[in-house]
Amino acid sequence: MRPADLTPPELADLLHQAFEADLGGLSEPLRPEQRTELADYLGCHPDARDATWEAWQALLEDAGHDPADAEYWLDVEFIEPCPENGPGA
């Protein structure tokens, strides 16, 4: 998986899968390397993060999740800060 090759809705699907799994839902968790790659990509590419967030909100509403809780999870629990001089720096 190369996150840069995925569309915002495809990235949103992966994020939703990770979020649901973290909440103990029925979704299968992402493989650790997938999760890290996605978190790093979104953390280092704010435009991609914003586009993915926009796409993800519809999934959240359909599943009955509070978008504020999901955005907190995304920014605080999922995404790691981009390392200095890392991708997108």
C-alpha positions in Angstrom: 0.0 0.0 0.0 1.3 3.4 -0.9 -1.0 6.1 0.6 0.1 8.6 -2.0 -1.4 6.4 -4.7 -4.8 6.3 -2.9 -7.7 8.7 -3.3 -9.1 10.5 -0.2 -12.2 8.2 -0.1 -9.9 5.2 -0.2 -7.7 6.7 2.6 -10.9 7.4 4.5 -12.0 3.8 4.2 -8.7 2.7 5.7 -9.0 5.3 8.5 -12.5 4.1 9.2 -11.3 0.5 9.4 -8.6 1.5 11.9 -10.9 3.7 13.9 -13.6 1.0 14.2 -11.0 -1.6 15.2 -9.6 0.7 17.9 -13.1 1.1 19.3 -13.5 -2.7 19.5 -15.8 -2.9 16.5 -16.1 -5.6 14.0 -13.5 -4.1 11.6 -10.3 -6.0 11.3 -7.3 -3.9 12.4 -4.9 -2.6 9.8 -1.6 -4.5 9.7 0.9 -2.6 11.9 3.0 -1.5 8.8 -0.2 -0.3 7.0 -1.2 1.7 10.1 2.2 3.3 10.4 2.5 4.1 6.7 -1.0 5.7 6.7 -0.4 7.6 9.9 3.0 8.9 8.7 1.6 9.9 5.4 -1.3 11.9 6.9 0.9 13.4 9.5 3.4 14.7 6.9 0.9 15.8 4.2 -1.7 18.2 5.8 -3.5 18.6 2.5 -4.0 14.8 2.2 -5.1 14.7 5.9 -7.7 17.4 5.2 -9.1 15.8 2.1 -9.2 12.5 3.8 -11.0 14.0 6.8 -13.6 15.5 4.5 -14.2 12.1 2.8 -14.3 10.3 6.2 -17.0 12.4 7.7 -19.8 10.8 5.7 -18.6 7.4 6.8 -18.6 8.5 10.4 -22.1 9.9 10.2 -23.4 6.7 8.5 -21.9 4.6 11.3 -23.3 6.9 14.0 -20.0 8.2 15.3 -19.4 11.7 16.6 -17.1 13.4 14.2 -15.5 15.4 17.0 -14.4 12.2 18.8 -13.1 10.8 15.5 -11.1 13.9 14.7 -9.6 13.8 18.2 -8.6 10.2 17.6 -7.2 11.1 14.2 -5.0 14.0 15.4 -4.0 12.8 18.8 -4.1 9.0 18.8 -3.5 8.0 15.2 -1.3 10.5 13.4 2.2 11.0 14.7 3.9 14.4 14.1 6.0 14.4 10.9 9.6 14.0 11.8 11.8 17.0 11.0 13.1 16.6 7.5 10.8 13.7 6.9 8.4 13.1 4.1 6.6 16.3 3.2 8.9 18.4 5.4 
